[in-house]
Amino acid sequence: MPRRLVALLTVSATAALGLGACGGADPVVDVGSIPAGTTYVALDPGFVKALGQLKLTPAPVGAAAIKGGSARFPITGGNVKYYKPGTEDPYVQGEIKHNGGGLSLASKDTTVALTNFVVDPGESVLTGDVRVDGKLAKEDVELFFLDGRTLQPLRPIDDGAVLEGTTVKLKQGAADLLNETFGTDALAGGFTIGVAKIVVRTKVS
């Protein structure tokens, strides 16, 4: 695999998993525009069960999709800088965007849509906008923590690579917001949403 491709995939992988380090130097790789890709999340059975108990129905928003217990969110762009570990803190900086798509949760009377996901590699967090019954409630809310400790080794494919195994967990602020909106106390920070599979493409087909 060409050196630049390996570097680019490493940058995208590390950014998507929210890894960091410490120091100060020029970036090894500076990607001004991240190529297309897709983030998949295999929904955890415990999360699906909790939604059922709360009588909440999940559904895709925009270009996202849910099929066979997995949610799919197209990567729409972003930028990232990668520094040699130990020379900058965090050593991965930038953002990975999933504009337009998202996930909605609907009760009998209320629908909450979580959209416009952005991965912040320095904070190991995924943020997004929250709409309640179509009206914007909050922007740039910290929704999910991305735990890369369960990551499997990078797997090359013909036009990119696959990174699989990151555990996606609910942030406390997002849990509080959902609990308040739906009138429950069943959700809490650290609740496992699922396991991510990130497919990074090196070109747009």
PyMOL CGO cylinders between C-alpha atoms (Angstrom):
from pymol import cmd
from pymol.cgo import CYLINDER

trace = [
    CYLINDER, 0.00, 0.00, 0.00, 1.45, 3.46, -0.91, 0.3, 1, 1, 1, 1, 1, 1,
    CYLINDER, 1.45, 3.46, -0.91, 2.97, 5.43, 1.99, 0.3, 1, 1, 1, 1, 1, 1,
    CYLINDER, 2.97, 5.43, 1.99, 0.55, 8.37, 1.61, 0.3, 1, 1, 1, 1, 1, 1,
    CYLINDER, 0.55, 8.37, 1.61, -2.44, 6.02, 1.63, 0.3, 1, 1, 1, 1, 1, 1,
    CYLINDER, -2.44, 6.02, 1.63, -1.20, 4.31, 4.79, 0.3, 1, 1, 1, 1, 1, 1,
    CYLINDER, -1.20, 4.31, 4.79, -0.68, 7.70, 6.43, 0.3, 1, 1, 1, 1, 1, 1,
    CYLINDER, -0.68, 7.70, 6.43, -4.11, 8.92, 5.35, 0.3, 1, 1, 1, 1, 1, 1,
    CYLINDER, -4.11, 8.92, 5.35, -5.84, 5.81, 6.64, 0.3, 1, 1, 1, 1, 1, 1,
    CYLINDER, -5.84, 5.81, 6.64, -3.94, 6.05, 9.92, 0.3, 1, 1, 1, 1, 1, 1,
    CYLINDER, -3.94, 6.05, 9.92, -5.07, 9.64, 10.31, 0.3, 1, 1, 1, 1, 1, 1,
    CYLINDER, -5.07, 9.64, 10.31, -8.70, 8.84, 9.58, 0.3, 1, 1, 1, 1, 1, 1,
    CYLINDER, -8.70, 8.84, 9.58, -8.62, 5.79, 11.82, 0.3, 1, 1, 1, 1, 1, 1,
    CYLINDER, -8.62, 5.79, 11.82, -7.06, 7.58, 14.76, 0.3, 1, 1, 1, 1, 1, 1,
    CYLINDER, -7.06, 7.58, 14.76, -9.37, 10.56, 14.39, 0.3, 1, 1, 1, 1, 1, 1,
    CYLINDER, -9.37, 10.56, 14.39, -12.43, 8.37, 14.26, 0.3, 1, 1, 1, 1, 1, 1,
    CYLINDER, -12.43, 8.37, 14.26, -11.38, 6.60, 17.43, 0.3, 1, 1, 1, 1, 1, 1,
    CYLINDER, -11.38, 6.60, 17.43, -10.49, 9.71, 19.40, 0.3, 1, 1, 1, 1, 1, 1,
    CYLINDER, -10.49, 9.71, 19.40, -6.89, 8.90, 20.33, 0.3, 1, 1, 1, 1, 1, 1,
    CYLINDER, -6.89, 8.90, 20.33, -4.41, 11.50, 21.69, 0.3, 1, 1, 1, 1, 1, 1,
    CYLINDER, -4.41, 11.50, 21.69, -0.83, 12.13, 23.06, 0.3, 1, 1, 1, 1, 1, 1,
    CYLINDER, -0.83, 12.13, 23.06, 1.58, 15.06, 23.93, 0.3, 1, 1, 1, 1, 1, 1,
    CYLINDER, 1.58, 15.06, 23.93, 4.41, 17.43, 22.67, 0.3, 1, 1, 1, 1, 1, 1,
    CYLINDER, 4.41, 17.43, 22.67, 4.95, 20.11, 19.87, 0.3, 1, 1, 1, 1, 1, 1,
    CYLINDER, 4.95, 20.11, 19.87, 6.06, 19.95, 16.18, 0.3, 1, 1, 1, 1, 1, 1,
    CYLINDER, 6.06, 19.95, 16.18, 4.96, 20.26, 12.55, 0.3, 1, 1, 1, 1, 1, 1,
    CYLINDER, 4.96, 20.26, 12.55, 2.33, 17.73, 11.39, 0.3, 1, 1, 1, 1, 1, 1,
    CYLINDER, 2.33, 17.73, 11.39, 3.54, 14.58, 9.65, 0.3, 1, 1, 1, 1, 1, 1,
    CYLINDER, 3.54, 14.58, 9.65, 0.33, 14.53, 7.55, 0.3, 1, 1, 1, 1, 1, 1,
    CYLINDER, 0.33, 14.53, 7.55, -2.05, 17.43, 6.92, 0.3, 1, 1, 1, 1, 1, 1,
    CYLINDER, -2.05, 17.43, 6.92, -5.27, 16.29, 5.17, 0.3, 1, 1, 1, 1, 1, 1,
    CYLINDER, -5.27, 16.29, 5.17, -7.29, 19.32, 4.15, 0.3, 1, 1, 1, 1, 1, 1,
    CYLINDER, -7.29, 19.32, 4.15, -10.22, 17.30, 2.85, 0.3, 1, 1, 1, 1, 1, 1,
    CYLINDER, -10.22, 17.30, 2.85, -11.10, 13.80, 4.08, 0.3, 1, 1, 1, 1, 1, 1,
    CYLINDER, -11.10, 13.80, 4.08, -12.36, 11.47, 1.30, 0.3, 1, 1, 1, 1, 1, 1,
    CYLINDER, -12.36, 11.47, 1.30, -15.73, 9.77, 1.36, 0.3, 1, 1, 1, 1, 1, 1,
    CYLINDER, -15.73, 9.77, 1.36, -16.54, 6.86, 3.63, 0.3, 1, 1, 1, 1, 1, 1,
    CYLINDER, -16.54, 6.86, 3.63, -19.13, 5.34, 5.89, 0.3, 1, 1, 1, 1, 1, 1,
    CYLINDER, -19.13, 5.34, 5.89, -19.44, 4.80, 9.61, 0.3, 1, 1, 1, 1, 1, 1,
    CYLINDER, -19.44, 4.80, 9.61, -21.48, 1.76, 10.62, 0.3, 1, 1, 1, 1, 1, 1,
    CYLINDER, -21.48, 1.76, 10.62, -22.67, 1.10, 14.16, 0.3, 1, 1, 1, 1, 1, 1,
    CYLINDER, -22.67, 1.10, 14.16, -23.85, -2.41, 15.08, 0.3, 1, 1, 1, 1, 1, 1,
    CYLINDER, -23.85, -2.41, 15.08, -26.48, -1.56, 17.67, 0.3, 1, 1, 1, 1, 1, 1,
    CYLINDER, -26.48, -1.56, 17.67, -25.93, -3.26, 21.01, 0.3, 1, 1, 1, 1, 1, 1,
    CYLINDER, -25.93, -3.26, 21.01, -28.74, -5.68, 22.01, 0.3, 1, 1, 1, 1, 1, 1,
    CYLINDER, -28.74, -5.68, 22.01, -28.93, -3.97, 25.40, 0.3, 1, 1, 1, 1, 1, 1,
    CYLINDER, -28.93, -3.97, 25.40, -29.53, -0.61, 23.73, 0.3, 1, 1, 1, 1, 1, 1,
    CYLINDER, -29.53, -0.61, 23.73, -32.19, -2.06, 21.43, 0.3, 1, 1, 1, 1, 1, 1,
    CYLINDER, -32.19, -2.06, 21.43, -33.87, -3.71, 24.43, 0.3, 1, 1, 1, 1, 1, 1,
    CYLINDER, -33.87, -3.71, 24.43, -33.81, -0.45, 26.39, 0.3, 1, 1, 1, 1, 1, 1,
    CYLINDER, -33.81, -0.45, 26.39, -35.45, 1.38, 23.50, 0.3, 1, 1, 1, 1, 1, 1,
    CYLINDER, -35.45, 1.38, 23.50, -38.18, -1.25, 23.41, 0.3, 1, 1, 1, 1, 1, 1,
    CYLINDER, -38.18, -1.25, 23.41, -38.80, -0.95, 27.14, 0.3, 1, 1, 1, 1, 1, 1,
    CYLINDER, -38.80, -0.95, 27.14, -39.04, 2.82, 26.79, 0.3, 1, 1, 1, 1, 1, 1,
    CYLINDER, -39.04, 2.82, 26.79, -41.31, 2.38, 23.77, 0.3, 1, 1, 1, 1, 1, 1,
    CYLINDER, -41.31, 2.38, 23.77, -38.93, 4.40, 21.59, 0.3, 1, 1, 1, 1, 1, 1,
    CYLINDER, -38.93, 4.40, 21.59, -38.59, 3.62, 17.89, 0.3, 1, 1, 1, 1, 1, 1,
    CYLINDER, -38.59, 3.62, 17.89, -35.23, 4.30, 16.19, 0.3, 1, 1, 1, 1, 1, 1,
    CYLINDER, -35.23, 4.30, 16.19, -35.18, 5.50, 12.58, 0.3, 1, 1, 1, 1, 1, 1,
    CYLINDER, -35.18, 5.50, 12.58, -32.60, 6.91, 10.15, 0.3, 1, 1, 1, 1, 1, 1,
    CYLINDER, -32.60, 6.91, 10.15, -32.46, 10.59, 9.29, 0.3, 1, 1, 1, 1, 1, 1,
    CYLINDER, -32.46, 10.59, 9.29, -31.40, 11.94, 5.88, 0.3, 1, 1, 1, 1, 1, 1,
    CYLINDER, -31.40, 11.94, 5.88, -28.81, 9.79, 4.11, 0.3, 1, 1, 1, 1, 1, 1,
    CYLINDER, -28.81, 9.79, 4.11, -28.40, 7.46, 7.10, 0.3, 1, 1, 1, 1, 1, 1,
    CYLINDER, -28.40, 7.46, 7.10, -29.90, 3.97, 7.16, 0.3, 1, 1, 1, 1, 1, 1,
    CYLINDER, -29.90, 3.97, 7.16, -30.75, 1.24, 9.65, 0.3, 1, 1, 1, 1, 1, 1,
    CYLINDER, -30.75, 1.24, 9.65, -30.82, -2.36, 8.48, 0.3, 1, 1, 1, 1, 1, 1,
    CYLINDER, -30.82, -2.36, 8.48, -30.21, -5.70, 10.12, 0.3, 1, 1, 1, 1, 1, 1,
    CYLINDER, -30.21, -5.70, 10.12, -29.44, -4.17, 13.51, 0.3, 1, 1, 1, 1, 1, 1,
    CYLINDER, -29.44, -4.17, 13.51, -26.81, -1.81, 12.11, 0.3, 1, 1, 1, 1, 1, 1,
    CYLINDER, -26.81, -1.81, 12.11, -26.97, 1.97, 11.58, 0.3, 1, 1, 1, 1, 1, 1,
    CYLINDER, -26.97, 1.97, 11.58, -25.07, 3.55, 8.67, 0.3, 1, 1, 1, 1, 1, 1,
    CYLINDER, -25.07, 3.55, 8.67, -23.87, 7.16, 8.51, 0.3, 1, 1, 1, 1, 1, 1,
    CYLINDER, -23.87, 7.16, 8.51, -22.09, 8.49, 5.38, 0.3, 1, 1, 1, 1, 1, 1,
    CYLINDER, -22.09, 8.49, 5.38, -18.89, 10.47, 6.01, 0.3, 1, 1, 1, 1, 1, 1,
    CYLINDER, -18.89, 10.47, 6.01, -19.27, 13.79, 4.18, 0.3, 1, 1, 1, 1, 1, 1,
    CYLINDER, -19.27, 13.79, 4.18, -15.90, 15.44, 4.74, 0.3, 1, 1, 1, 1, 1, 1,
    CYLINDER, -15.90, 15.44, 4.74, -13.77, 17.22, 7.29, 0.3, 1, 1, 1, 1, 1, 1,
    CYLINDER, -13.77, 17.22, 7.29, -10.07, 17.75, 7.88, 0.3, 1, 1, 1, 1, 1, 1,
    CYLINDER, -10.07, 17.75, 7.88, -7.37, 16.34, 10.09, 0.3, 1, 1, 1, 1, 1, 1,
    CYLINDER, -7.37, 16.34, 10.09, -3.74, 16.82, 11.08, 0.3, 1, 1, 1, 1, 1, 1,
    CYLINDER, -3.74, 16.82, 11.08, -1.59, 13.94, 12.32, 0.3, 1, 1, 1, 1, 1, 1,
    CYLINDER, -1.59, 13.94, 12.32, 1.53, 14.57, 14.43, 0.3, 1, 1, 1, 1, 1, 1,
    CYLINDER, 1.53, 14.57, 14.43, 4.20, 12.11, 15.45, 0.3, 1, 1, 1, 1, 1, 1,
    CYLINDER, 4.20, 12.11, 15.45, 2.99, 10.67, 18.78, 0.3, 1, 1, 1, 1, 1, 1,
    CYLINDER, 2.99, 10.67, 18.78, 4.72, 12.41, 21.64, 0.3, 1, 1, 1, 1, 1, 1,
    CYLINDER, 4.72, 12.41, 21.64, 5.31, 15.68, 19.76, 0.3, 1, 1, 1, 1, 1, 1,
    CYLINDER, 5.31, 15.68, 19.76, 1.86, 17.27, 20.04, 0.3, 1, 1, 1, 1, 1, 1,
    CYLINDER, 1.86, 17.27, 20.04, -1.11, 17.00, 22.39, 0.3, 1, 1, 1, 1, 1, 1,
    CYLINDER, -1.11, 17.00, 22.39, -3.44, 15.80, 21.00, 0.3, 1, 1, 1, 1, 1, 1,
    CYLINDER, -3.44, 15.80, 21.00, -1.45, 14.28, 18.16, 0.3, 1, 1, 1, 1, 1, 1,
    CYLINDER, -1.45, 14.28, 18.16, -4.58, 13.97, 15.98, 0.3, 1, 1, 1, 1, 1, 1,
    CYLINDER, -4.58, 13.97, 15.98, -6.53, 17.20, 15.40, 0.3, 1, 1, 1, 1, 1, 1,
    CYLINDER, -6.53, 17.20, 15.40, -9.46, 18.17, 13.19, 0.3, 1, 1, 1, 1, 1, 1,
    CYLINDER, -9.46, 18.17, 13.19, -12.95, 16.83, 12.60, 0.3, 1, 1, 1, 1, 1, 1,
    CYLINDER, -12.95, 16.83, 12.60, -14.78, 14.12, 10.66, 0.3, 1, 1, 1, 1, 1, 1,
    CYLINDER, -14.78, 14.12, 10.66, -18.20, 15.19, 9.42, 0.3, 1, 1, 1, 1, 1, 1,
    CYLINDER, -18.20, 15.19, 9.42, -21.40, 13.27, 8.80, 0.3, 1, 1, 1, 1, 1, 1,
    CYLINDER, -21.40, 13.27, 8.80, -23.56, 16.17, 7.62, 0.3, 1, 1, 1, 1, 1, 1,
    CYLINDER, -23.56, 16.17, 7.62, -27.27, 15.75, 6.91, 0.3, 1, 1, 1, 1, 1, 1,
    CYLINDER, -27.27, 15.75, 6.91, -27.70, 12.25, 8.34, 0.3, 1, 1, 1, 1, 1, 1,
    CYLINDER, -27.70, 12.25, 8.34, -28.41, 10.97, 11.79, 0.3, 1, 1, 1, 1, 1, 1,
    CYLINDER, -28.41, 10.97, 11.79, -30.67, 8.94, 14.06, 0.3, 1, 1, 1, 1, 1, 1,
    CYLINDER, -30.67, 8.94, 14.06, -34.12, 9.68, 15.44, 0.3, 1, 1, 1, 1, 1, 1,
    CYLINDER, -34.12, 9.68, 15.44, -35.87, 8.24, 18.48, 0.3, 1, 1, 1, 1, 1, 1,
    CYLINDER, -35.87, 8.24, 18.48, -39.65, 8.50, 18.56, 0.3, 1, 1, 1, 1, 1, 1,
    CYLINDER, -39.65, 8.50, 18.56, -42.22, 7.92, 21.30, 0.3, 1, 1, 1, 1, 1, 1,
    CYLINDER, -42.22, 7.92, 21.30, -45.97, 8.15, 20.78, 0.3, 1, 1, 1, 1, 1, 1,
    CYLINDER, -45.97, 8.15, 20.78, -45.91, 11.94, 21.14, 0.3, 1, 1, 1, 1, 1, 1,
    CYLINDER, -45.91, 11.94, 21.14, -42.30, 13.08, 20.69, 0.3, 1, 1, 1, 1, 1, 1,
    CYLINDER, -42.30, 13.08, 20.69, -39.50, 12.63, 18.17, 0.3, 1, 1, 1, 1, 1, 1,
    CYLINDER, -39.50, 12.63, 18.17, -35.88, 13.49, 18.92, 0.3, 1, 1, 1, 1, 1, 1,
    CYLINDER, -35.88, 13.49, 18.92, -33.49, 13.66, 15.97, 0.3, 1, 1, 1, 1, 1, 1,
    CYLINDER, -33.49, 13.66, 15.97, -29.70, 13.50, 16.49, 0.3, 1, 1, 1, 1, 1, 1,
    CYLINDER, -29.70, 13.50, 16.49, -28.01, 14.77, 13.33, 0.3, 1, 1, 1, 1, 1, 1,
    CYLINDER, -28.01, 14.77, 13.33, -24.90, 16.31, 11.75, 0.3, 1, 1, 1, 1, 1, 1,
    CYLINDER, -24.90, 16.31, 11.75, -22.43, 14.13, 13.63, 0.3, 1, 1, 1, 1, 1, 1,
    CYLINDER, -22.43, 14.13, 13.63, -18.88, 15.43, 13.98, 0.3, 1, 1, 1, 1, 1, 1,
    CYLINDER, -18.88, 15.43, 13.98, -16.01, 13.42, 15.45, 0.3, 1, 1, 1, 1, 1, 1,
    CYLINDER, -16.01, 13.42, 15.45, -13.54, 15.47, 17.52, 0.3, 1, 1, 1, 1, 1, 1,
    CYLINDER, -13.54, 15.47, 17.52, -10.37, 13.36, 17.78, 0.3, 1, 1, 1, 1, 1, 1,
    CYLINDER, -10.37, 13.36, 17.78, -8.80, 15.51, 20.48, 0.3, 1, 1, 1, 1, 1, 1,
    CYLINDER, -8.80, 15.51, 20.48, -11.73, 15.00, 22.83, 0.3, 1, 1, 1, 1, 1, 1,
    CYLINDER, -11.73, 15.00, 22.83, -12.64, 11.40, 21.89, 0.3, 1, 1, 1, 1, 1, 1,
    CYLINDER, -12.64, 11.40, 21.89, -16.20, 12.53, 21.38, 0.3, 1, 1, 1, 1, 1, 1,
    CYLINDER, -16.20, 12.53, 21.38, -18.89, 12.67, 18.73, 0.3, 1, 1, 1, 1, 1, 1,
    CYLINDER, -18.89, 12.67, 18.73, -21.05, 15.79, 18.75, 0.3, 1, 1, 1, 1, 1, 1,
    CYLINDER, -21.05, 15.79, 18.75, -24.25, 16.60, 16.90, 0.3, 1, 1, 1, 1, 1, 1,
    CYLINDER, -24.25, 16.60, 16.90, -27.39, 18.69, 16.72, 0.3, 1, 1, 1, 1, 1, 1,
    CYLINDER, -27.39, 18.69, 16.72, -30.58, 17.79, 18.58, 0.3, 1, 1, 1, 1, 1, 1,
    CYLINDER, -30.58, 17.79, 18.58, -34.05, 18.52, 17.24, 0.3, 1, 1, 1, 1, 1, 1,
    CYLINDER, -34.05, 18.52, 17.24, -37.26, 17.87, 19.16, 0.3, 1, 1, 1, 1, 1, 1,
    CYLINDER, -37.26, 17.87, 19.16, -40.36, 17.51, 17.00, 0.3, 1, 1, 1, 1, 1, 1,
    CYLINDER, -40.36, 17.51, 17.00, -38.57, 19.22, 14.15, 0.3, 1, 1, 1, 1, 1, 1,
    CYLINDER, -38.57, 19.22, 14.15, -37.36, 22.23, 16.14, 0.3, 1, 1, 1, 1, 1, 1,
    CYLINDER, -37.36, 22.23, 16.14, -33.68, 22.76, 16.91, 0.3, 1, 1, 1, 1, 1, 1,
    CYLINDER, -33.68, 22.76, 16.91, -33.16, 22.23, 20.65, 0.3, 1, 1, 1, 1, 1, 1,
    CYLINDER, -33.16, 22.23, 20.65, -29.36, 22.29, 20.93, 0.3, 1, 1, 1, 1, 1, 1,
    CYLINDER, -29.36, 22.29, 20.93, -26.38, 22.45, 18.61, 0.3, 1, 1, 1, 1, 1, 1,
    CYLINDER, -26.38, 22.45, 18.61, -22.99, 20.76, 18.98, 0.3, 1, 1, 1, 1, 1, 1,
    CYLINDER, -22.99, 20.76, 18.98, -24.11, 18.55, 21.86, 0.3, 1, 1, 1, 1, 1, 1,
    CYLINDER, -24.11, 18.55, 21.86, -21.66, 15.90, 23.07, 0.3, 1, 1, 1, 1, 1, 1,
    CYLINDER, -21.66, 15.90, 23.07, -23.62, 12.77, 22.22, 0.3, 1, 1, 1, 1, 1, 1,
    CYLINDER, -23.62, 12.77, 22.22, -21.26, 9.80, 22.24, 0.3, 1, 1, 1, 1, 1, 1,
    CYLINDER, -21.26, 9.80, 22.24, -17.86, 8.83, 23.64, 0.3, 1, 1, 1, 1, 1, 1,
    CYLINDER, -17.86, 8.83, 23.64, -15.75, 6.77, 21.22, 0.3, 1, 1, 1, 1, 1, 1,
    CYLINDER, -15.75, 6.77, 21.22, -13.75, 4.12, 23.08, 0.3, 1, 1, 1, 1, 1, 1,
    CYLINDER, -13.75, 4.12, 23.08, -10.91, 2.89, 20.87, 0.3, 1, 1, 1, 1, 1, 1,
    CYLINDER, -10.91, 2.89, 20.87, -9.56, 0.34, 23.33, 0.3, 1, 1, 1, 1, 1, 1,
    CYLINDER, -9.56, 0.34, 23.33, -11.57, -2.38, 21.57, 0.3, 1, 1, 1, 1, 1, 1,
    CYLINDER, -11.57, -2.38, 21.57, -10.26, -1.52, 18.09, 0.3, 1, 1, 1, 1, 1, 1,
    CYLINDER, -10.26, -1.52, 18.09, -9.18, -4.37, 15.84, 0.3, 1, 1, 1, 1, 1, 1,
    CYLINDER, -9.18, -4.37, 15.84, -6.13, -3.99, 13.54, 0.3, 1, 1, 1, 1, 1, 1,
    CYLINDER, -6.13, -3.99, 13.54, -6.65, -1.90, 10.39, 0.3, 1, 1, 1, 1, 1, 1,
    CYLINDER, -6.65, -1.90, 10.39, -7.79, -4.06, 7.45, 0.3, 1, 1, 1, 1, 1, 1,
    CYLINDER, -7.79, -4.06, 7.45, -6.92, -2.83, 3.92, 0.3, 1, 1, 1, 1, 1, 1,
    CYLINDER, -6.92, -2.83, 3.92, -9.46, -3.13, 1.08, 0.3, 1, 1, 1, 1, 1, 1,
    CYLINDER, -9.46, -3.13, 1.08, -9.12, -2.30, -2.63, 0.3, 1, 1, 1, 1, 1, 1,
    CYLINDER, -9.12, -2.30, -2.63, -10.01, 1.39, -2.33, 0.3, 1, 1, 1, 1, 1, 1,
    CYLINDER, -10.01, 1.39, -2.33, -9.37, 2.12, 1.32, 0.3, 1, 1, 1, 1, 1, 1,
    CYLINDER, -9.37, 2.12, 1.32, -9.43, 0.35, 4.66, 0.3, 1, 1, 1, 1, 1, 1,
    CYLINDER, -9.43, 0.35, 4.66, -11.73, -0.92, 7.38, 0.3, 1, 1, 1, 1, 1, 1,
    CYLINDER, -11.73, -0.92, 7.38, -11.44, -0.09, 11.08, 0.3, 1, 1, 1, 1, 1, 1,
    CYLINDER, -11.44, -0.09, 11.08, -13.69, -2.14, 13.30, 0.3, 1, 1, 1, 1, 1, 1,
    CYLINDER, -13.69, -2.14, 13.30, -14.32, -2.56, 16.99, 0.3, 1, 1, 1, 1, 1, 1,
    CYLINDER, -14.32, -2.56, 16.99, -14.67, 0.93, 18.50, 0.3, 1, 1, 1, 1, 1, 1,
    CYLINDER, -14.67, 0.93, 18.50, -17.26, 0.94, 21.29, 0.3, 1, 1, 1, 1, 1, 1,
    CYLINDER, -17.26, 0.94, 21.29, -19.75, 3.81, 21.09, 0.3, 1, 1, 1, 1, 1, 1,
    CYLINDER, -19.75, 3.81, 21.09, -21.06, 4.98, 24.48, 0.3, 1, 1, 1, 1, 1, 1,
    CYLINDER, -21.06, 4.98, 24.48, -23.68, 7.55, 25.47, 0.3, 1, 1, 1, 1, 1, 1,
    CYLINDER, -23.68, 7.55, 25.47, -22.41, 10.76, 27.04, 0.3, 1, 1, 1, 1, 1, 1,
    CYLINDER, -22.41, 10.76, 27.04, -24.01, 11.87, 30.31, 0.3, 1, 1, 1, 1, 1, 1,
    CYLINDER, -24.01, 11.87, 30.31, -25.24, 15.17, 28.88, 0.3, 1, 1, 1, 1, 1, 1,
    CYLINDER, -25.24, 15.17, 28.88, -26.99, 13.38, 26.04, 0.3, 1, 1, 1, 1, 1, 1,
    CYLINDER, -26.99, 13.38, 26.04, -28.51, 10.89, 28.50, 0.3, 1, 1, 1, 1, 1, 1,
    CYLINDER, -28.51, 10.89, 28.50, -29.84, 13.76, 30.63, 0.3, 1, 1, 1, 1, 1, 1,
    CYLINDER, -29.84, 13.76, 30.63, -31.35, 15.46, 27.60, 0.3, 1, 1, 1, 1, 1, 1,
    CYLINDER, -31.35, 15.46, 27.60, -33.07, 12.28, 26.38, 0.3, 1, 1, 1, 1, 1, 1,
    CYLINDER, -33.07, 12.28, 26.38, -34.33, 11.43, 29.87, 0.3, 1, 1, 1, 1, 1, 1,
    CYLINDER, -34.33, 11.43, 29.87, -35.82, 14.90, 30.29, 0.3, 1, 1, 1, 1, 1, 1,
    CYLINDER, -35.82, 14.90, 30.29, -37.41, 14.89, 26.84, 0.3, 1, 1, 1, 1, 1, 1,
    CYLINDER, -37.41, 14.89, 26.84, -38.99, 11.45, 27.16, 0.3, 1, 1, 1, 1, 1, 1,
    CYLINDER, -38.99, 11.45, 27.16, -39.81, 11.67, 30.87, 0.3, 1, 1, 1, 1, 1, 1,
    CYLINDER, -39.81, 11.67, 30.87, -37.60, 8.84, 32.10, 0.3, 1, 1, 1, 1, 1, 1,
    CYLINDER, -37.60, 8.84, 32.10, -34.45, 8.17, 34.10, 0.3, 1, 1, 1, 1, 1, 1,
    CYLINDER, -34.45, 8.17, 34.10, -33.49, 4.93, 32.37, 0.3, 1, 1, 1, 1, 1, 1,
    CYLINDER, -33.49, 4.93, 32.37, -30.55, 6.27, 30.34, 0.3, 1, 1, 1, 1, 1, 1,
    CYLINDER, -30.55, 6.27, 30.34, -27.14, 7.11, 31.82, 0.3, 1, 1, 1, 1, 1, 1,
    CYLINDER, -27.14, 7.11, 31.82, -23.70, 8.14, 30.67, 0.3, 1, 1, 1, 1, 1, 1,
    CYLINDER, -23.70, 8.14, 30.67, -21.53, 5.21, 29.64, 0.3, 1, 1, 1, 1, 1, 1,
    CYLINDER, -21.53, 5.21, 29.64, -24.48, 3.23, 28.28, 0.3, 1, 1, 1, 1, 1, 1,
    CYLINDER, -24.48, 3.23, 28.28, -23.20, 1.17, 25.32, 0.3, 1, 1, 1, 1, 1, 1,
    CYLINDER, -23.20, 1.17, 25.32, -24.88, 2.10, 22.04, 0.3, 1, 1, 1, 1, 1, 1,
    CYLINDER, -24.88, 2.10, 22.04, -22.98, -0.31, 19.83, 0.3, 1, 1, 1, 1, 1, 1,
    CYLINDER, -22.98, -0.31, 19.83, -19.73, -1.11, 18.06, 0.3, 1, 1, 1, 1, 1, 1,
    CYLINDER, -19.73, -1.11, 18.06, -18.47, 1.00, 15.16, 0.3, 1, 1, 1, 1, 1, 1,
    CYLINDER, -18.47, 1.00, 15.16, -17.08, -0.13, 11.83, 0.3, 1, 1, 1, 1, 1, 1,
    CYLINDER, -17.08, -0.13, 11.83, -15.47, 2.69, 9.83, 0.3, 1, 1, 1, 1, 1, 1,
    CYLINDER, -15.47, 2.69, 9.83, -14.92, 2.19, 6.13, 0.3, 1, 1, 1, 1, 1, 1,
    CYLINDER, -14.92, 2.19, 6.13, -12.56, 4.87, 4.79, 0.3, 1, 1, 1, 1, 1, 1,
    CYLINDER, -12.56, 4.87, 4.79, -12.55, 5.38, 1.00, 0.3, 1, 1, 1, 1, 1, 1,
    CYLINDER, -12.55, 5.38, 1.00, -9.61, 6.94, -0.80, 0.3, 1, 1, 1, 1, 1, 1,
    CYLINDER, -9.61, 6.94, -0.80, -11.76, 8.24, -3.67, 0.3, 1, 1, 1, 1, 1, 1,
    CYLINDER, -11.76, 8.24, -3.67, -15.39, 9.05, -4.41, 0.3, 1, 1, 1, 1, 1, 1,
    CYLINDER, -15.39, 9.05, -4.41, -16.94, 6.40, -6.68, 0.3, 1, 1, 1, 1, 1, 1,
]
cmd.load_cgo(trace, "trace")
